[in-house]
Amino acid sequence: MLSSLRPLRSRNFALVWTAAFVSNIGSWMQTVVLAIVVTDRSHNPLWTGTVAAAAFVPVGVLSPVGGALADRLDRRRWLVTTTVAEAAFAATLAVLAGTGHAASWALVGVAFLGGVAAAIGFPTYQAMLPDLVPAEDLLGAVSLSSAQFNLGRVIGPALAGLVLVVGSPAWAFAVNALSFGAVVAALALITLPSHRPSPAGVGIMGRIVEGARLAAAEPGCRSAITLIAVVALIGSPFIALAPALAIDGLHSSKGGASMLVTAQGVGAVCGALVLTPLAQRLGRRLVVGALFAFPVALVPYGLSRSLWTAVPAMAVVGACYIGVLTGLNTVVQRRAPTAARGRVLGLYMMALGTIYPVGAVVEGAIAHRAGIRAVTAASGVLLLGVMAAIGLSRGRLFAVLDGGPVPAPASMSGRPQPASVLAAEAAAVPDGTSPAGP
């Protein structure tokens, strides 16, 4: 398990990871407190759901734009810019909450703007990861990034409750605003390899289209995006439906829903810590194994008859799910051409961020009639069947989930290259497996 911590030996990654962890805790504090404030002031579930969607929807819709900007601009400067913007919107929430008279629509509007800043900045953070660690530590770096996100979702809400007890909602928003300073400081201290942004001359939409062509032409990226879309539609809704399973399916209290959410986070952290040593032994088989283990784990979780069996089952689901997310994300990190990495990652995040809510709404509607436990278990059976069908009829989708990084395209020299040329370069990468594994 110690090999999972190896990326932290890289000074640059250790600085950015620590700063992101601090900021992530602050963001989860804000998410929880903002929902409480809106609910308390409006007493309308519609506003509670709207404020959650306001922060989430931009990530799914605007990630391709963020990816295009990550490839067009200096990545460090752009990430500093978006981080400062997020801090400014958090500070605005602190001021609005401090007055005690802010309307729900104002809080939703500021939350939306903060979500926009996060959506156009996060692909830059993702695109920087391969520059922060040696190639052999990339899976570990992605795993640790997933671990810190899930640690934040455990620690942040707990600190939010503490802040509300000793202070006020404005304090939580102010703490979140200050937490972004850690990211700015870390970015100022790290050193990065020279990265020449792609030249101007092509608009944002043109760059997004070019990135889509590159992603479609590169077998590993194409496979990872296809598979994450399938998982997001059928399997990922278990996250959104966890409170319904606890309250309606298991007839538990709201505390039961909190226990399930915490169990998922703990399982994800544990899963992230064992991914690197497992990858050293299994290589590409780790990603494929996670794609099959995740739906299998969903079945006993959905069939649980009590909270005491659902909580450990949810921890297993969280561990398997993080294996899917981390494995497929690492494939994209490795296989995407350097000059287009931000755009390809943006498309990957869009596939996850836009399809997951659709799946959650569809499964939620079905669960209203068929029962949440039955639908959750059935989603596992369906996803397992889809993965088996892919393995039998389209096995190449699994076979290409490996391979080394794509060489930087000729556009890095400063001359724009037609999309067809870049796509041809991406398609020329061998489809064979690599001993290192993703």
N, C-alpha and C positions, 0 to 999 in steps of 0.2 A: 504493500500500500504506500510505502514511502516514495516509490517511483512516481506516484501521482503528484507528489509535491515538488518534483524535480524542476518544473518550469519556474518556481519561485527563486531558484538560484540565479536566474537572469534578472539583473538589477532593474532593467526597464519594465519587465513584466511585473515584478514584485511591486514596484511603485504604482503602476497603473491598476493592478488588481486590488491593492489595498485601498486606493482612492475610490475605485468603483464600488468596493464593498461599503465604505462609509457613505457614499452617495446613495447607494441602493437602500440602505437602512432608512435614510432620510426620506426617500421616495415612498417606501412602504408606509412609513409613519404618515405621510401626507395623504396617501390613498385611503387609509383607514379613517383618519380624522375628517377628511373632506366628506366622505360618505355619511359620517355621523352628523356633521354640521348641516349638510343639506337636508338630511332626513329630519333633524330636529326643527329646522326652520320651516320646512314645507309640509311635513307630515303627509307627503305624497310619494308613494313608491316609484312613480314615473320619473320624478326628479332624481331619485337615488340611482335608478338604472341609467338615466341620461348622463349623470356626471361620471359614472364608470365608463360608459361608452365614449364620452367626450375625450377621455385620456387614452383610450385603447384604439379606437377606430383609425386615427391618423397613422398609427404604426403600420396597419395593414395597407392603407391606401397610399401613403406617401413614402414608404420605404424605397421603392424604385427611384423616386426623385432624390432621396438622400444618397442612394448608391451612385447615381449619376454625378452628383456634386462631389462625392468622395473621390471619384476618379478624375474629376475636372480640377479640383482645388488642392492646395496644400493640406494634407489630411490633419496634421497637428493643429494648424491655425483654424481650420474649419471646425474641428471638434471643440476647441476652446470657445469659438464663437457661439456654437449651439449650447454649450454648457453654461455660459454666462447668461444666455437667453432663458434657459430653464431656471436658473437661480433668480432672475428678475421676475419671472412669473410666480415663483414660489413666494418671493418677497411681497408681491402684489396681493397674493392670497392672505398673507399675514396681516397686511394693512386692512384688507376688506373684513377679515374675521375680527380684527381688533376693534373696528368701529361698532360691531354688533348689529349693524342694520343692512348688511349687504343682501341683495336679493339673490334668490337661487340662480336666476339666469346669469347674473354677473359671475358667480362662482363657477358655473358650468363653462361660461365663455373663457375665463382665465385658465381653467383646467384644460380646455380644448387647445388653447394656444401653447400651453406647456407640452401637451401631447404632440403638437406639430413640431416643436423644437426637438423633442426626443426622437421623433420619427425620422427627421432628416439628419440627425446626428449619429444615431446608433449604427447605421451601416458603416460609417467611418471608423468607429471603434472596432467593429468586426474586421474590417479590411486591414486594420493596423496589427492585428494579433500575429500574423505570420512574420512581421518585422520585429516583434518583441522577443521571440524565442527561436532557438534552433529548430530546424524542420522536424527533427525526431521528437521534439517536445510539444508539437502543435496540438495533438490530441489531448495531452495533459493540460495545456493552456485552456483549450475550449472546455474541458471537463471542470477545471477549477473556476472558470467564469460562470459555468452553470451552477456550481456549488455555492459560490458567493451570492448568486441571485436568490437561490432557495434558502440560504442562511438568512438573507435579508428579509425574506417574507416570513420567517419565523421570529426574528429579533425585532424587526420594525414594528409590527402590530403590538408586541408586548411593550415596547418603549412608548408607543402611542398612548396606550392605556395609562402608563405611569405619568406621562406629560399632562394628560387630561386631569389626573388626580391632583397633581401639585401645581399645575399652571392653567393654561387655557389652549383652545385650538390655535390661536395665533402663535403660541410658542412652538407648536409642532411645525407649522409652516415656516417659521423663522429658522428653526433648526435645519429643516430641509434645504432652505436657501443657502445657509452657511456650509452645508455638507458638500455642495458643488464646488466650493473652494478647494477641497482636497483634490478633485480631478484637475482643476486648472494648475494647481501647484505641481502635481505629478507630471503633467504634460510639459511644464516648463523645465523639469529636471531631467527628463529622459533624452537619450540620443537615438536617432533613427537613421537607417541607411538612406542615402539620397533617393528621393522619389521625385521624378519630374512629372508634374501633372500633365494630363493629356491636353493637347493644344486646343485653342478655341476654334470656332468655325462651324460647329455642329450644335444645334439647340438641345435643350434638355430632352424633349421627346425623341429627337433623333438618336441621342445617346442611349436612352432607355431601349429603343427599338434595336439598336446595335447590340446592347447587352443581352437582350432576349435572343437575338440570333446567335450570339456566342454561346449562351447557355444551352440553346437547342442543339448546337453543333458539337459541344463537348459531351461525350457519353456519360461521364461520371456526374457532371452537374445536371444534365437532363434527367438522369435517373433519380438523383437525390431530390430534385424539385418535384418530380412526379410522385415519388413515394411519400414525401412529407405532405403533399396535398391529400393523398388517400388517407394517411393517418389522421390528419387534421379533421377531415370530414367525418370519419367513422369512430376513431378512438379518442381523440383529444377532448371531445365534449364531456368526458368524465370529470374534468376540472370544474367546469361551470355548473354541473349538476350535482356536485358533492353535497352542497347544503340540502338539496331536495332529497337525496338519498338518505341523509341523516335524519331529517325532520319528517318527511312523508313516508319514506321507505322503512326506516327503523324506528320511527315514532320516538325520536330522541329530542332533546332540547337544542337550543341554539348552541350550547356548549359542545354538543356532539358534532355539529358542523365544523366548529373551530378545531376539534380534535382531528377530524378527517383532513382538513387543510394542513394542519401541522404535521400529521403523519406523512402526507405526500411530500412536504418539504424535507423532512428528516430522511425519508427513503431516497429522495433525489440526491441529497448531499452524500449519503453513504454510497449510492450507486456511482456518483461522479468520482469518488475517491478510489474505487476499485477498477475503473475503466482502463486506466493506463496499464497496470500489470496484466489485465485480461487481454488487452490488445496486443501486448508483446507475445502472448502465447497463441492467440487466435487469429490475429490479423483481420482481414475483411470479414471472416466468419463472425466476429463480434457484432458488427452492424447487422448482418443478416439474422443472427441469433436474437438480437434485441427486437428486431421487427416481428419475430414470431413469439418471443417470450412476453412482449407487452400485451397482445390480445389474449394470450392464455391467462395472464395474471388478472385481466379484467373480469373473467368469468367468476372465479370464487369471490372476488370483491362484490360483484353485483348480486351474487346469491347469498351473501352474508345475511344472517337472521338477527344479529345483534351488533351493537356498537363494538363490543369486545373482540369480535372476529373481523369486523370491517376495518378497524384501525390498523392491525398488522397487515391485512390484505392490501390496504391502501398504501402502506409503506413499500410493499413489494411492487405494486403498480408504479409508484413514483420512481423507484430505482430502475425499473425496466424502461419507463418512458424517457428518463433522462439519457439512457443508453441510445435510444432512437434519435432524440434531438441532437445529442452531442456527436454521434457517429455520422449522421447525414450532414450536419453543419461542417464537420471536419473534412468530409469529402469535397464539399463546395470550396472550402478554404484552400485545399491542396490543388484541386483541379482547375479552378478558375484562372484564366490568364491574369497576370499581375496588374496590367493596366486596366482591366475590366473587372477586377475582383469586387469592388464596391457595388457595381451594377448587378452582377450575378447574385451577390449576397442580398441585395435589395429585393430582387425577384423571389429569392428563396423565402425571405421574411414576409413578403406580400402573400405568397401562397399559404403560409401558415396563418398569418394574421387575418386574412379575409375569409378563408374557407372554414376555419375553426368556429367563428360565430354562427355561420350558416348551419354547420353540423349541430351546434348547441341548440339552436332554435328548433331545428327539425326533430332532433331526439327529444327535446323538451316537450314538444307538441305531441309526439307519439306517447311519451311517458305519461302525459296527462290522462290518456285513455287506457294504456296497457299496463301502467305501473312502472315506477322508476327502477326498481330492482331488476325486473324482467328486461327492460330496455338496455340497461347497462351491461347485463350478462350477454344479451343478444348482440350488442355492438362488438363485444369481444369475439364471439363466434363468427360474426360476419367478417370482421377484419382478418381473423385467422384464415377464413375461407378465401378471401381476396388475395392474401399473401401467398397461400398455397397455389392458387390459380396462376398468379404471376410467376411463381417458381416453376410451374409446369409448362406454361405456354410462352412466357416472356422471361425466361431465366437470365437473359443477358442484362436485364435491369439490375439484378443482384451481382452479376459477374463483373460489372464495370465500377463497383463501389470501391475502387482501389486505384493505385497508381500514384506516381509522383506528381509534383507541381508542374503546371504548364509553363514553358518558357515565356518570358516577356515578349509580346508581339513587337513588330517593327515600329509601331507607333511611338514606342518609348524613345526613339531617336529624335522625336520632335516633329516628324512629318505625319500628318493624319493618314491613316490607311483605310481604304474602303472596307465596309463591313464584310464583304465577301472574302477579302483577303484575310481578315482576322479570323473569320469563321473557318476558312481553309486551314489556317495554322492550328486552330483548336482541334479540328477534326483529325489532324495528322498525329495527335498524341496516341501512342499505343493503348489498346484496351486491356492489355494483360495485367496481371496482378503484380504487386510489389511485395517483397518479403517483409517490409516494414509494417504494412497495413495501415489503415486510417485510424 
